Amino acid sequence: MDLTSYGCPLHYIKARNTLLRFETGDIVDFLFIAGEAAEQASSSLGKDGHEILAVEPAESAVRVRVRKA
């Protein structure tokens, strides 16, 4: 899901709400603006109990792969 058009904290809120639609164990890829936005979102999702599987550069963004808790 491309969340590069959202700033802080909306990018995290959108990611969190998106994960509510998935089953436990599902893997979801998010695109965040590179830098602090991606770091904060992945950290917050991890604190929510989701497993961060990968954080990878993707053009002008960062792809964060998450396994839903």
PDB file of N, H, CA, C and O in Angstrom:
ATOM      1  N   MET A   1       0.847  -1.154   0.000  1.00  0.00           N
ATOM      2  CA  MET A   1       0.000   0.000   0.000  1.00  0.00           C
ATOM      3  C   MET A   1       0.902   1.230   0.000  1.00  0.00           C
ATOM      4  O   MET A   1       1.809   1.344   0.825  1.00  0.00           O
ATOM      5  N   ASP A   2       0.654   2.126  -0.906  1.00  0.00           N
ATOM      6  H   ASP A   2      -0.083   2.033  -1.576  1.00  0.00           H
ATOM      7  CA  ASP A   2       1.461   3.334  -1.047  1.00  0.00           C
ATOM      8  C   ASP A   2       0.936   4.422  -0.114  1.00  0.00           C
ATOM      9  O   ASP A   2      -0.166   4.937  -0.302  1.00  0.00           O
ATOM     10  N   LEU A   3       1.733   4.761   0.888  1.00  0.00           N
ATOM     11  H   LEU A   3       2.628   4.342   1.041  1.00  0.00           H
ATOM     12  CA  LEU A   3       1.362   5.799   1.852  1.00  0.00           C
ATOM     13  C   LEU A   3       2.304   6.995   1.769  1.00  0.00           C
ATOM     14  O   LEU A   3       2.403   7.778   2.714  1.00  0.00           O
ATOM     15  N   THR A   4       2.992   7.137   0.643  1.00  0.00           N
ATOM     16  H   THR A   4       2.911   6.501  -0.125  1.00  0.00           H
ATOM     17  CA  THR A   4       3.972   8.214   0.502  1.00  0.00           C
ATOM     18  C   THR A   4       3.338   9.594   0.433  1.00  0.00           C
ATOM     19  O   THR A   4       4.037  10.593   0.605  1.00  0.00           O
ATOM     20  N   SER A   5       2.052   9.679   0.189  1.00  0.00           N
ATOM     21  H   SER A   5       1.485   8.868   0.049  1.00  0.00           H
ATOM     22  CA  SER A   5       1.410  10.995   0.116  1.00  0.00           C
ATOM     23  C   SER A   5       0.917  11.480   1.479  1.00  0.00           C
ATOM     24  O   SER A   5       0.352  12.568   1.585  1.00  0.00           O
ATOM     25  N   TYR A   6       1.131  10.676   2.518  1.00  0.00           N
ATOM     26  H   TYR A   6       1.590   9.792   2.432  1.00  0.00           H
ATOM     27  CA  TYR A   6       0.667  11.041   3.858  1.00  0.00           C
ATOM     28  C   TYR A   6       1.837  11.411   4.756  1.00  0.00           C
ATOM     29  O   TYR A   6       2.879  10.756   4.739  1.00  0.00           O
ATOM     30  N   GLY A   7       1.656  12.459   5.534  1.00  0.00           N
ATOM     31  H   GLY A   7       0.810  12.991   5.548  1.00  0.00           H
ATOM     32  CA  GLY A   7       2.666  12.884   6.494  1.00  0.00           C
ATOM     33  C   GLY A   7       2.390  12.293   7.859  1.00  0.00           C
ATOM     34  O   GLY A   7       1.436  11.541   8.057  1.00  0.00           O
ATOM     35  N   CYS A   8       3.243  12.650   8.781  1.00  0.00           N
ATOM     36  H   CYS A   8       4.018  13.261   8.620  1.00  0.00           H
ATOM     37  CA  CYS A   8       3.169  12.165  10.152  1.00  0.00           C
ATOM     38  C   CYS A   8       2.018  12.855  10.885  1.00  0.00           C
ATOM     39  O   CYS A   8       1.873  14.065  10.712  1.00  0.00           O
ATOM     40  N   PRO A   9       1.227  12.216  11.654  1.00  0.00           N
ATOM     41  CA  PRO A   9       1.197  10.788  11.950  1.00  0.00           C
ATOM     42  C   PRO A   9       0.220  10.010  11.069  1.00  0.00           C
ATOM     43  O   PRO A   9      -0.020   8.827  11.309  1.00  0.00           O
ATOM     44  N   LEU A  10      -0.340  10.660  10.058  1.00  0.00           N
ATOM     45  H   LEU A  10      -0.145  11.621   9.863  1.00  0.00           H
ATOM     46  CA  LEU A  10      -1.377  10.018   9.249  1.00  0.00           C
ATOM     47  C   LEU A  10      -0.881   8.760   8.543  1.00  0.00           C
ATOM     48  O   LEU A  10      -1.650   7.816   8.361  1.00  0.00           O
ATOM     49  N   HIS A  11       0.392   8.731   8.140  1.00  0.00           N
ATOM     50  H   HIS A  11       1.016   9.498   8.287  1.00  0.00           H
ATOM     51  CA  HIS A  11       0.910   7.539   7.461  1.00  0.00           C
ATOM     52  C   HIS A  11       0.840   6.312   8.371  1.00  0.00           C
ATOM     53  O   HIS A  11       0.513   5.218   7.912  1.00  0.00           O
ATOM     54  N   TYR A  12       1.143   6.487   9.642  1.00  0.00           N
ATOM     55  H   TYR A  12       1.409   7.376  10.015  1.00  0.00           H
ATOM     56  CA  TYR A  12       1.067   5.382  10.600  1.00  0.00           C
ATOM     57  C   TYR A  12      -0.388   4.985  10.855  1.00  0.00           C
ATOM     58  O   TYR A  12      -0.708   3.798  10.904  1.00  0.00           O
ATOM     59  N   ILE A  13      -1.262   5.969  11.017  1.00  0.00           N
ATOM     60  H   ILE A  13      -1.002   6.934  10.978  1.00  0.00           H
ATOM     61  CA  ILE A  13      -2.681   5.686  11.270  1.00  0.00           C
ATOM     62  C   ILE A  13      -3.280   4.910  10.105  1.00  0.00           C
ATOM     63  O   ILE A  13      -4.029   3.955  10.311  1.00  0.00           O
ATOM     64  N   LYS A  14      -2.951   5.317   8.880  1.00  0.00           N
ATOM     65  H   LYS A  14      -2.343   6.092   8.713  1.00  0.00           H
ATOM     66  CA  LYS A  14      -3.448   4.610   7.688  1.00  0.00           C
ATOM     67  C   LYS A  14      -2.923   3.174   7.659  1.00  0.00           C
ATOM     68  O   LYS A  14      -3.673   2.250   7.344  1.00  0.00           O
ATOM     69  N   ALA A  15      -1.654   2.980   7.981  1.00  0.00           N
ATOM     70  H   ALA A  15      -1.044   3.731   8.236  1.00  0.00           H
ATOM     71  CA  ALA A  15      -1.077   1.633   7.994  1.00  0.00           C
ATOM     72  C   ALA A  15      -1.751   0.775   9.064  1.00  0.00           C
ATOM     73  O   ALA A  15      -2.121  -0.371   8.809  1.00  0.00           O
ATOM     74  N   ARG A  16      -1.906   1.330  10.245  1.00  0.00           N
ATOM     75  H   ARG A  16      -1.606   2.261  10.452  1.00  0.00           H
ATOM     76  CA  ARG A  16      -2.543   0.594  11.350  1.00  0.00           C
ATOM     77  C   ARG A  16      -3.970   0.196  10.979  1.00  0.00           C
ATOM     78  O   ARG A  16      -4.374  -0.943  11.212  1.00  0.00           O
ATOM     79  N   ASN A  17      -4.734   1.126  10.404  1.00  0.00           N
ATOM     80  H   ASN A  17      -4.406   2.051  10.215  1.00  0.00           H
ATOM     81  CA  ASN A  17      -6.112   0.837  10.019  1.00  0.00           C
ATOM     82  C   ASN A  17      -6.179  -0.177   8.879  1.00  0.00           C
ATOM     83  O   ASN A  17      -7.100  -0.992   8.830  1.00  0.00           O
ATOM     84  N   THR A  18      -5.227  -0.133   7.978  1.00  0.00           N
ATOM     85  H   THR A  18      -4.479   0.530   8.017  1.00  0.00           H
ATOM     86  CA  THR A  18      -5.174  -1.112   6.890  1.00  0.00           C
ATOM     87  C   THR A  18      -4.966  -2.509   7.448  1.00  0.00           C
ATOM     88  O   THR A  18      -5.605  -3.459   6.995  1.00  0.00           O
ATOM     89  N   LEU A  19      -4.086  -2.644   8.421  1.00  0.00           N
ATOM     90  H   LEU A  19      -3.567  -1.873   8.789  1.00  0.00           H
ATOM     91  CA  LEU A  19      -3.807  -3.960   8.999  1.00  0.00           C
ATOM     92  C   LEU A  19      -5.032  -4.567   9.687  1.00  0.00           C
ATOM     93  O   LEU A  19      -5.120  -5.788   9.816  1.00  0.00           O
ATOM     94  N   LEU A  20      -5.964  -3.744  10.123  1.00  0.00           N
ATOM     95  H   LEU A  20      -5.893  -2.752  10.018  1.00  0.00           H
ATOM     96  CA  LEU A  20      -7.181  -4.257  10.759  1.00  0.00           C
ATOM     97  C   LEU A  20      -8.003  -5.115   9.805  1.00  0.00           C
ATOM     98  O   LEU A  20      -8.773  -5.971  10.241  1.00  0.00           O
ATOM     99  N   ARG A  21      -7.842  -4.886   8.505  1.00  0.00           N
ATOM    100  H   ARG A  21      -7.217  -4.191   8.150  1.00  0.00           H
ATOM    101  CA  ARG A  21      -8.618  -5.624   7.497  1.00  0.00           C
ATOM    102  C   ARG A  21      -7.997  -6.978   7.151  1.00  0.00           C
ATOM    103  O   ARG A  21      -8.590  -7.752   6.400  1.00  0.00           O
ATOM    104  N   PHE A  22      -6.824  -7.269   7.684  1.00  0.00           N
ATOM    105  H   PHE A  22      -6.342  -6.641   8.295  1.00  0.00           H
ATOM    106  CA  PHE A  22      -6.120  -8.501   7.362  1.00  0.00           C
ATOM    107  C   PHE A  22      -6.193  -9.490   8.518  1.00  0.00           C
ATOM    108  O   PHE A  22      -6.484  -9.124   9.656  1.00  0.00           O
ATOM    109  N   GLU A  23      -5.922 -10.746   8.196  1.00  0.00           N
ATOM    110  H   GLU A  23      -5.686 -11.044   7.271  1.00  0.00           H
ATOM    111  CA  GLU A  23      -5.901 -11.812   9.199  1.00  0.00           C
ATOM    112  C   GLU A  23      -4.522 -11.891   9.853  1.00  0.00           C
ATOM    113  O   GLU A  23      -3.525 -11.474   9.262  1.00  0.00           O
ATOM    114  N   THR A  24      -4.470 -12.419  11.056  1.00  0.00           N
ATOM    115  H   THR A  24      -5.279 -12.758  11.536  1.00  0.00           H
ATOM    116  CA  THR A  24      -3.200 -12.654  11.735  1.00  0.00           C
ATOM    117  C   THR A  24      -2.298 -13.508  10.847  1.00  0.00           C
ATOM    118  O   THR A  24      -2.726 -14.526  10.303  1.00  0.00           O
ATOM    119  N   GLY A  25      -1.052 -13.080  10.711  1.00  0.00           N
ATOM    120  H   GLY A  25      -0.704 -12.252  11.152  1.00  0.00           H
ATOM    121  CA  GLY A  25      -0.084 -13.810   9.899  1.00  0.00           C
ATOM    122  C   GLY A  25       0.019 -13.322   8.465  1.00  0.00           C
ATOM    123  O   GLY A  25       0.974 -13.662   7.766  1.00  0.00           O
ATOM    124  N   ASP A  26      -0.949 -12.529   8.015  1.00  0.00           N
ATOM    125  H   ASP A  26      -1.724 -12.252   8.583  1.00  0.00           H
ATOM    126  CA  ASP A  26      -0.880 -11.975   6.656  1.00  0.00           C
ATOM    127  C   ASP A  26       0.303 -11.030   6.541  1.00  0.00           C
ATOM    128  O   ASP A  26       0.674 -10.363   7.507  1.00  0.00           O
ATOM    129  N   ILE A  27       0.893 -10.978   5.354  1.00  0.00           N
ATOM    130  H   ILE A  27       0.592 -11.519   4.570  1.00  0.00           H
ATOM    131  CA  ILE A  27       2.028 -10.099   5.096  1.00  0.00           C
ATOM    132  C   ILE A  27       1.571  -8.956   4.201  1.00  0.00           C
ATOM    133  O   ILE A  27       0.946  -9.173   3.163  1.00  0.00           O
ATOM    134  N   VAL A  28       1.892  -7.742   4.618  1.00  0.00           N
ATOM    135  H   VAL A  28       2.399  -7.566   5.461  1.00  0.00           H
ATOM    136  CA  VAL A  28       1.474  -6.538   3.902  1.00  0.00           C
ATOM    137  C   VAL A  28       2.699  -5.664   3.671  1.00  0.00           C
ATOM    138  O   VAL A  28       3.515  -5.477   4.574  1.00  0.00           O
ATOM    139  N   ASP A  29       2.825  -5.130   2.458  1.00  0.00           N
ATOM    140  H   ASP A  29       2.162  -5.283   1.725  1.00  0.00           H
ATOM    141  CA  ASP A  29       3.898  -4.191   2.126  1.00  0.00           C
ATOM    142  C   ASP A  29       3.354  -2.771   2.146  1.00  0.00           C
ATOM    143  O   ASP A  29       2.296  -2.492   1.582  1.00  0.00           O
ATOM    144  N   PHE A  30       4.080  -1.886   2.794  1.00  0.00           N
ATOM    145  H   PHE A  30       4.939  -2.113   3.252  1.00  0.00           H
ATOM    146  CA  PHE A  30       3.740  -0.467   2.817  1.00  0.00           C
ATOM    147  C   PHE A  30       4.887   0.322   2.211  1.00  0.00           C
ATOM    148  O   PHE A  30       6.053  -0.033   2.382  1.00  0.00           O
ATOM    149  N   LEU A  31       4.557   1.389   1.504  1.00  0.00           N
ATOM    150  H   LEU A  31       3.609   1.678   1.364  1.00  0.00           H
ATOM    151  CA  LEU A  31       5.558   2.339   1.018  1.00  0.00           C
ATOM    152  C   LEU A  31       5.403   3.623   1.812  1.00  0.00           C
ATOM    153  O   LEU A  31       4.320   4.208   1.864  1.00  0.00           O
ATOM    154  N   PHE A  32       6.495   4.058   2.431  1.00  0.00           N
ATOM    155  H   PHE A  32       7.374   3.583   2.389  1.00  0.00           H
ATOM    156  CA  PHE A  32       6.521   5.298   3.196  1.00  0.00           C
ATOM    157  C   PHE A  32       7.569   6.225   2.598  1.00  0.00           C
ATOM    158  O   PHE A  32       8.489   5.774   1.914  1.00  0.00           O
ATOM    159  N   ILE A  33       7.430   7.509   2.854  1.00  0.00           N
ATOM    160  H   ILE A  33       6.683   7.876   3.409  1.00  0.00           H
ATOM    161  CA  ILE A  33       8.454   8.468   2.463  1.00  0.00           C
ATOM    162  C   ILE A  33       9.746   8.074   3.170  1.00  0.00           C
ATOM    163  O   ILE A  33       9.738   7.753   4.359  1.00  0.00           O
ATOM    164  N   ALA A  34      10.851   8.098   2.437  1.00  0.00           N
ATOM    165  H   ALA A  34      10.859   8.358   1.472  1.00  0.00           H
ATOM    166  CA  ALA A  34      12.143   7.726   3.020  1.00  0.00           C
ATOM    167  C   ALA A  34      12.517   8.677   4.154  1.00  0.00           C
ATOM    168  O   ALA A  34      12.175   9.859   4.126  1.00  0.00           O
ATOM    169  N   GLY A  35      13.219   8.148   5.146  1.00  0.00           N
ATOM    170  H   GLY A  35      13.496   7.187   5.169  1.00  0.00           H
ATOM    171  CA  GLY A  35      13.706   8.960   6.257  1.00  0.00           C
ATOM    172  C   GLY A  35      12.928   8.715   7.528  1.00  0.00           C
ATOM    173  O   GLY A  35      12.531   7.590   7.832  1.00  0.00           O
ATOM    174  N   GLU A  36      12.719   9.786   8.260  1.00  0.00           N
ATOM    175  H   GLU A  36      13.041  10.700   8.013  1.00  0.00           H
ATOM    176  CA  GLU A  36      12.100   9.691   9.579  1.00  0.00           C
ATOM    177  C   GLU A  36      10.697   9.092   9.530  1.00  0.00           C
ATOM    178  O   GLU A  36      10.311   8.356  10.438  1.00  0.00           O
ATOM    179  N   ALA A  37       9.935   9.394   8.489  1.00  0.00           N
ATOM    180  H   ALA A  37      10.249   9.992   7.752  1.00  0.00           H
ATOM    181  CA  ALA A  37       8.570   8.867   8.378  1.00  0.00           C
ATOM    182  C   ALA A  37       8.573   7.344   8.372  1.00  0.00           C
ATOM    183  O   ALA A  37       7.789   6.716   9.085  1.00  0.00           O
ATOM    184  N   ALA A  38       9.444   6.752   7.577  1.00  0.00           N
ATOM    185  H   ALA A  38      10.081   7.262   6.998  1.00  0.00           H
ATOM    186  CA  ALA A  38       9.520   5.287   7.496  1.00  0.00           C
ATOM    187  C   ALA A  38      10.011   4.695   8.811  1.00  0.00           C
ATOM    188  O   ALA A  38       9.506   3.665   9.259  1.00  0.00           O
ATOM    189  N   GLU A  39      10.988   5.340   9.426  1.00  0.00           N
ATOM    190  H   GLU A  39      11.398   6.177   9.062  1.00  0.00           H
ATOM    191  CA  GLU A  39      11.526   4.847  10.696  1.00  0.00           C
ATOM    192  C   GLU A  39      10.464   4.870  11.788  1.00  0.00           C
ATOM    193  O   GLU A  39      10.313   3.903  12.536  1.00  0.00           O
ATOM    194  N   GLN A  40       9.731   5.975  11.877  1.00  0.00           N
ATOM    195  H   GLN A  40       9.854   6.760  11.270  1.00  0.00           H
ATOM    196  CA  GLN A  40       8.700   6.098  12.907  1.00  0.00           C
ATOM    197  C   GLN A  40       7.563   5.114  12.687  1.00  0.00           C
ATOM    198  O   GLN A  40       7.089   4.482  13.631  1.00  0.00           O
ATOM    199  N   ALA A  41       7.128   4.984  11.440  1.00  0.00           N
ATOM    200  H   ALA A  41       7.513   5.498  10.673  1.00  0.00           H
ATOM    201  CA  ALA A  41       6.012   4.081  11.152  1.00  0.00           C
ATOM    202  C   ALA A  41       6.395   2.638  11.445  1.00  0.00           C
ATOM    203  O   ALA A  41       5.626   1.916  12.080  1.00  0.00           O
ATOM    204  N   SER A  42       7.570   2.205  10.994  1.00  0.00           N
ATOM    205  H   SER A  42       8.194   2.792  10.479  1.00  0.00           H
ATOM    206  CA  SER A  42       7.964   0.813  11.237  1.00  0.00           C
ATOM    207  C   SER A  42       8.168   0.557  12.731  1.00  0.00           C
ATOM    208  O   SER A  42       7.821  -0.514  13.228  1.00  0.00           O
ATOM    209  N   SER A  43       8.720   1.519  13.438  1.00  0.00           N
ATOM    210  H   SER A  43       9.002   2.389  13.035  1.00  0.00           H
ATOM    211  CA  SER A  43       8.895   1.379  14.884  1.00  0.00           C
ATOM    212  C   SER A  43       7.543   1.270  15.591  1.00  0.00           C
ATOM    213  O   SER A  43       7.359   0.418  16.460  1.00  0.00           O
ATOM    214  N   SER A  44       6.609   2.127  15.220  1.00  0.00           N
ATOM    215  H   SER A  44       6.758   2.819  14.514  1.00  0.00           H
ATOM    216  CA  SER A  44       5.283   2.115  15.848  1.00  0.00           C
ATOM    217  C   SER A  44       4.530   0.831  15.545  1.00  0.00           C
ATOM    218  O   SER A  44       3.875   0.277  16.428  1.00  0.00           O
ATOM    219  N   LEU A  45       4.612   0.349  14.310  1.00  0.00           N
ATOM    220  H   LEU A  45       5.144   0.799  13.592  1.00  0.00           H
ATOM    221  CA  LEU A  45       3.947  -0.908  13.962  1.00  0.00           C
ATOM    222  C   LEU A  45       4.559  -2.067  14.745  1.00  0.00           C
ATOM    223  O   LEU A  45       3.843  -2.972  15.175  1.00  0.00           O
ATOM    224  N   GLY A  46       5.871  -2.044  14.931  1.00  0.00           N
ATOM    225  H   GLY A  46       6.452  -1.309  14.582  1.00  0.00           H
ATOM    226  CA  GLY A  46       6.528  -3.063  15.742  1.00  0.00           C
ATOM    227  C   GLY A  46       6.076  -3.011  17.192  1.00  0.00           C
ATOM    228  O   GLY A  46       5.856  -4.050  17.814  1.00  0.00           O
ATOM    229  N   LYS A  47       5.939  -1.808  17.730  1.00  0.00           N
ATOM    230  H   LYS A  47       6.118  -0.964  17.225  1.00  0.00           H
ATOM    231  CA  LYS A  47       5.472  -1.649  19.111  1.00  0.00           C
ATOM    232  C   LYS A  47       4.035  -2.121  19.274  1.00  0.00           C
ATOM    233  O   LYS A  47       3.621  -2.519  20.363  1.00  0.00           O
ATOM    234  N   ASP A  48       3.271  -2.073  18.175  1.00  0.00           N
ATOM    235  H   ASP A  48       3.607  -1.750  17.290  1.00  0.00           H
ATOM    236  CA  ASP A  48       1.890  -2.576  18.202  1.00  0.00           C
ATOM    237  C   ASP A  48       1.844  -4.101  18.207  1.00  0.00           C
ATOM    238  O   ASP A  48       0.773  -4.691  18.349  1.00  0.00           O
ATOM    239  N   GLY A  49       3.009  -4.743  18.050  1.00  0.00           N
ATOM    240  H   GLY A  49       3.879  -4.264  17.934  1.00  0.00           H
ATOM    241  CA  GLY A  49       3.070  -6.191  18.096  1.00  0.00           C
ATOM    242  C   GLY A  49       3.231  -6.866  16.747  1.00  0.00           C
ATOM    243  O   GLY A  49       3.366  -8.087  16.681  1.00  0.00           O
ATOM    244  N   HIS A  50       3.219  -6.088  15.665  1.00  0.00           N
ATOM    245  H   HIS A  50       3.110  -5.095  15.719  1.00  0.00           H
ATOM    246  CA  HIS A  50       3.397  -6.656  14.332  1.00  0.00           C
ATOM    247  C   HIS A  50       4.882  -6.925  14.100  1.00  0.00           C
ATOM    248  O   HIS A  50       5.741  -6.235  14.648  1.00  0.00           O
ATOM    249  N   GLU A  51       5.168  -7.926  13.289  1.00  0.00           N
ATOM    250  H   GLU A  51       4.470  -8.486  12.844  1.00  0.00           H
ATOM    251  CA  GLU A  51       6.556  -8.274  12.989  1.00  0.00           C
ATOM    252  C   GLU A  51       7.014  -7.521  11.747  1.00  0.00           C
ATOM    253  O   GLU A  51       6.395  -7.625  10.688  1.00  0.00           O
ATOM    254  N   ILE A  52       8.095  -6.768  11.879  1.00  0.00           N
ATOM    255  H   ILE A  52       8.598  -6.684  12.739  1.00  0.00           H
ATOM    256  CA  ILE A  52       8.681  -6.064  10.742  1.00  0.00           C
ATOM    257  C   ILE A  52       9.631  -7.047  10.065  1.00  0.00           C
ATOM    258  O   ILE A  52      10.666  -7.405  10.627  1.00  0.00           O
ATOM    259  N   LEU A  53       9.278  -7.479   8.864  1.00  0.00           N
ATOM    260  H   LEU A  53       8.437  -7.188   8.407  1.00  0.00           H
ATOM    261  CA  LEU A  53      10.055  -8.495   8.154  1.00  0.00           C
ATOM    262  C   LEU A  53      11.186  -7.895   7.340  1.00  0.00           C
ATOM    263  O   LEU A  53      12.242  -8.509   7.193  1.00  0.00           O
ATOM    264  N   ALA A  54      10.970  -6.691   6.809  1.00  0.00           N
ATOM    265  H   ALA A  54      10.112  -6.192   6.929  1.00  0.00           H
ATOM    266  CA  ALA A  54      11.996  -6.062   5.973  1.00  0.00           C
ATOM    267  C   ALA A  54      11.738  -4.570   5.881  1.00  0.00           C
ATOM    268  O   ALA A  54      10.598  -4.109   5.920  1.00  0.00           O
ATOM    269  N   VAL A  55      12.826  -3.833   5.757  1.00  0.00           N
ATOM    270  H   VAL A  55      13.753  -4.207   5.725  1.00  0.00           H
ATOM    271  CA  VAL A  55      12.785  -2.399   5.469  1.00  0.00           C
ATOM    272  C   VAL A  55      13.774  -2.195   4.331  1.00  0.00           C
ATOM    273  O   VAL A  55      14.985  -2.327   4.514  1.00  0.00           O
ATOM    274  N   GLU A  56      13.245  -1.870   3.147  1.00  0.00           N
ATOM    275  H   GLU A  56      12.262  -1.763   2.998  1.00  0.00           H
ATOM    276  CA  GLU A  56      14.079  -1.809   1.946  1.00  0.00           C
ATOM    277  C   GLU A  56      13.852  -0.507   1.189  1.00  0.00           C
ATOM    278  O   GLU A  56      12.716  -0.046   1.077  1.00  0.00           O
ATOM    279  N   PRO A  57      14.926   0.093   0.668  1.00  0.00           N
ATOM    280  CA  PRO A  57      14.753   1.266  -0.193  1.00  0.00           C
ATOM    281  C   PRO A  57      13.998   0.872  -1.459  1.00  0.00           C
ATOM    282  O   PRO A  57      14.210  -0.210  -2.007  1.00  0.00           O
ATOM    283  N   ALA A  58      13.114   1.760  -1.919  1.00  0.00           N
ATOM    284  H   ALA A  58      12.941   2.639  -1.474  1.00  0.00           H
ATOM    285  CA  ALA A  58      12.343   1.526  -3.150  1.00  0.00           C
ATOM    286  C   ALA A  58      12.158   2.864  -3.854  1.00  0.00           C
ATOM    287  O   ALA A  58      11.216   3.599  -3.558  1.00  0.00           O
ATOM    288  N   GLU A  59      13.051   3.182  -4.781  1.00  0.00           N
ATOM    289  H   GLU A  59      13.817   2.586  -5.021  1.00  0.00           H
ATOM    290  CA  GLU A  59      13.066   4.463  -5.495  1.00  0.00           C
ATOM    291  C   GLU A  59      13.132   5.608  -4.490  1.00  0.00           C
ATOM    292  O   GLU A  59      14.108   5.702  -3.746  1.00  0.00           O
ATOM    293  N   SER A  60      12.131   6.478  -4.441  1.00  0.00           N
ATOM    294  H   SER A  60      11.337   6.402  -5.045  1.00  0.00           H
ATOM    295  CA  SER A  60      12.178   7.618  -3.519  1.00  0.00           C
ATOM    296  C   SER A  60      11.460   7.321  -2.209  1.00  0.00           C
ATOM    297  O   SER A  60      11.173   8.230  -1.430  1.00  0.00           O
ATOM    298  N   ALA A  61      11.174   6.057  -1.971  1.00  0.00           N
ATOM    299  H   ALA A  61      11.407   5.318  -2.603  1.00  0.00           H
ATOM    300  CA  ALA A  61      10.424   5.666  -0.782  1.00  0.00           C
ATOM    301  C   ALA A  61      11.137   4.510  -0.083  1.00  0.00           C
ATOM    302  O   ALA A  61      12.212   4.075  -0.497  1.00  0.00           O
ATOM    303  N   VAL A  62      10.516   4.034   0.975  1.00  0.00           N
ATOM    304  H   VAL A  62       9.643   4.387   1.311  1.00  0.00           H
ATOM    305  CA  VAL A  62      11.006   2.863   1.697  1.00  0.00           C
ATOM    306  C   VAL A  62       9.858   1.864   1.785  1.00  0.00           C
ATOM    307  O   VAL A  62       8.744   2.210   2.178  1.00  0.00           O
ATOM    308  N   ARG A  63      10.148   0.619   1.411  1.00  0.00           N
ATOM    309  H   ARG A  63      11.053   0.338   1.091  1.00  0.00           H
ATOM    310  CA  ARG A  63       9.154  -0.452   1.504  1.00  0.00           C
ATOM    311  C   ARG A  63       9.334  -1.144   2.854  1.00  0.00           C
ATOM    312  O   ARG A  63      10.427  -1.597   3.194  1.00  0.00           O
ATOM    313  N   VAL A  64       8.247  -1.216   3.609  1.00  0.00           N
ATOM    314  H   VAL A  64       7.359  -0.848   3.332  1.00  0.00           H
ATOM    315  CA  VAL A  64       8.256  -1.893   4.904  1.00  0.00           C
ATOM    316  C   VAL A  64       7.308  -3.083   4.798  1.00  0.00           C
ATOM    317  O   VAL A  64       6.112  -2.921   4.555  1.00  0.00           O
ATOM    318  N   ARG A  65       7.859  -4.278   4.984  1.00  0.00           N
ATOM    319  H   ARG A  65       8.831  -4.409   5.182  1.00  0.00           H
ATOM    320  CA  ARG A  65       7.061  -5.514   4.924  1.00  0.00           C
ATOM    321  C   ARG A  65       6.725  -5.919   6.352  1.00  0.00           C
ATOM    322  O   ARG A  65       7.605  -6.049   7.204  1.00  0.00           O
ATOM    323  N   VAL A  66       5.422  -6.116   6.596  1.00  0.00           N
ATOM    324  H   VAL A  66       4.708  -6.011   5.905  1.00  0.00           H
ATOM    325  CA  VAL A  66       4.916  -6.356   7.948  1.00  0.00           C
ATOM    326  C   VAL A  66       4.101  -7.644   7.976  1.00  0.00           C
ATOM    327  O   VAL A  66       3.303  -7.901   7.075  1.00  0.00           O
ATOM    328  N   ARG A  67       4.308  -8.458   9.020  1.00  0.00           N
ATOM    329  H   ARG A  67       4.956  -8.250   9.752  1.00  0.00           H
ATOM    330  CA  ARG A  67       3.427  -9.601   9.277  1.00  0.00           C
ATOM    331  C   ARG A  67       2.481  -9.189  10.394  1.00  0.00           C
ATOM    332  O   ARG A  67       2.909  -8.825  11.489  1.00  0.00           O
ATOM    333  N   LYS A  68       1.178  -9.252  10.096  1.00  0.00           N
ATOM    334  H   LYS A  68       0.830  -9.548   9.207  1.00  0.00           H
ATOM    335  CA  LYS A  68       0.174  -8.813  11.065  1.00  0.00           C
ATOM    336  C   LYS A  68       0.156  -9.729  12.284  1.00  0.00           C
ATOM    337  O   LYS A  68       0.187 -10.954  12.168  1.00  0.00           O
ATOM    338  N   ALA A  69       0.104  -9.108  13.437  1.00  0.00           N
ATOM    339  H   ALA A  69       0.078  -8.113  13.531  1.00  0.00           H
ATOM    340  CA  ALA A  69       0.038  -9.849  14.705  1.00  0.00           C
ATOM    341  C   ALA A  69      -1.368 -10.376  14.934  1.00  0.00           C
ATOM    342  O   ALA A  69      -1.626 -11.026  15.946  1.00  0.00           O
TER     343      ALA A  69
END
